[in-house]
């Protein structure tokens, strides 16, 4: 059975109200071998799929839907008993024809009346082929893993898999660059190459996301589909890295007094994310203490942000590890820590070295790397 490729849209606040100037569109066609079956017209929303209407396919395999949309949105045809849905894009006044077959319903269809939907079909077909190639490699691995050198087999399969991924990523990048004004480009941005493996991500591929947003938001500001991309970009600003100004942090210390990161300007500051429950963090703390003692008279200090859940655990760890000589802050929100989200911290320990002007000059200086960088700065 052919595997279904899902293209996921991030959870966003995309909902918009319909207004009085919405216009109708139609989608109709013929589905072979489907007499008497139920066909559902779905609309894809950020958190759910809405069933807009259901029709019974007549004795000639024909069906027709009439719906309304003020701007391009993402829809699907779901056939009773068939695997997957036919995904398409409809705009106001669209007259779309989709002909299919109950056999391989999601794949075996033709579409006319919507260039955006034809582009989307092409994209899905390419993704299917790439996924089939990966599946073939997986079958080779399964059939051969007990017959020879496992390390060599794993290396060969991984390298071949990476080539397939890279080829599809390049195709998708070209697709977006060639069609920045098509809503189909949004689907290209949100592709998942199998489970939990995104083709693109906003942090590393922001230029592609922004290119599509700049074009589409001007054309279709009333589309929830398009607004979703826009809001996704706006609500997820670039994660700070080397060369960027360090976003300010203003959180309470253990004694309840708020301390701003920016209040330490004029010093080299190690912004360090840690927690009492984090063993690697606790193992790294002596290294931070050693370098702090060596360079504090030269203008080096530490600003530690804890991802602890309770004040008691946080304070006890500060005392136990001898960290009381520098600034400590926390919102005690664990992985929901707001500064951690701003800095893109997904694992701890994590640190950022900030210069006297407030610019990030290095990241993740653990072990000997911290001392090497500070020696380079201070000359001893």
C-alpha positions, 0 to 999 in steps of 0.5 A, a space after each residue: 500500500 502506498 504511504 501517505 505523505 503528510 505536509 504539515 502546517 504549523 499551529 498558528 492563529 490563522 482563523 479569519 471571519 468571512 465577510 459579505 464580499 466572499 465569492 463562490 467557487 465550484 469543484 466538480 468532476 467524475 470519479 471512476 468506480 465510485 457510484 453511490 460513494 460519499 465524497 466530502 469537501 474539507 477545508 484545512 485549518 491550522 488546528 483541524 480539518 473542517 468538513 464543509 459539505 458531503 455529496 453522493 456520487 451519481 451513477 455516472 461517477 459525477 459530483 459537484 460542490 459549490 462553496 465560498 472563499 474570499 481568498 485562496 485556501 487549502 481544500 481536500 476531497 475525501 472519498 469514502 473508503 479511499 486512502 488519503 485526500 486530493 489536496 487542491 487550492 481554490 480561490 473566489 470564482 474558481 471553476 475547478 474540475 478534478 477527475 479521479 479513480 477509486 484506485 489510488 484516489 489521492 494520486 490517480 487524478 487530473 485537475 484543471 481550472 486551477 494552476 496553483 492546484 496543478 503546481 501542488 499536484 506536481 510538488 506532491 508527486 515529486 515528494 511521493 517519488 522521493 519517499 518511495 526511493 527512501 522506502 526502497 533503501 529501507 527495504 534494502 537495509 532490512 534485507 541485507 543487514 544480517 548478511 555482511 558488514 553492518 557499519 558499511 551497509 549503514 554508511 551506504 544507506 545513509 549516504 544514499 538517503 542524504 542524496 535523495 533528501 538533498 535532491 528533493 530539497 533543491 527541487 523544492 527550493 527552485 519550486 519556491 523561487 520560481 513560484 513565490 506568488 503561488 500559495 502552493 509555495 507555502 506547502 513547499 515550505 512546510 513539507 515533511 520528509 517523513 516523520 519529524 524531518 522538515 525539508 525547510 525550517 524558518 531559522 535556517 531558511 528564513 530567506 525562502 519563507 520571507 520571499 514567499 511571504 513578501 509576495 503572497 501577503 501583498 496579493 492575498 491579505 485576506 487568506 487565512 492560509 497566507 496570513 498563517 505564513 505571515 504570522 508564523 514569520 512575525 511571531 518567530 523572529 530570527 534566533 540570535 547568533 554570532 554577529 547579532 545584538 543579544 536580545 535583552 532579558 529582564 527576570 527576577 533573581 532569587 531575592 526577587 529583584 529583576 536584573 536586566 542582561 543589558 545592565 551588564 554592558 561594558 563587560 564581556 558577559 557569558 549568558 549561560 542557560 542551565 538548571 539544577 536538574 541538568 547533569 551536564 550543566 552541573 558538570 560544566 559549572 566548575 569550568 565556568 567558575 574557574 574562568 570567572 575567577 581568572 578573568 573577572 578583574 578584567 571585565 568578565 562576568 556571568 549571567 545565568 538563566 535557570 530552567 528550573 521549576 522550583 526556587 528551592 532547587 535553583 537556589 540549592 544548586 547555586 549554593 552547592 556549585 559555588 555560583 553565588 558571585 555572579 547574576 542569576 535569574 529565572 522565570 521558573 518555567 522549565 522548558 517554557 522559559 521565555 528567554 530560552 525561546 527567544 534565544 532558540 535554546 532547545 538543549 542545555 547547557 547552552 551559552 552565548 558570549 556577549 561583548 561590551 557593546 551587547 553583540 554576540 561574539 561566540 556560542 556554546 563555549 563549553 570545556 576548554 573552548 571558553 578559556 581559549 576564547 577568553 584568553 584570546 580576548 584578554 591576552 593571558 
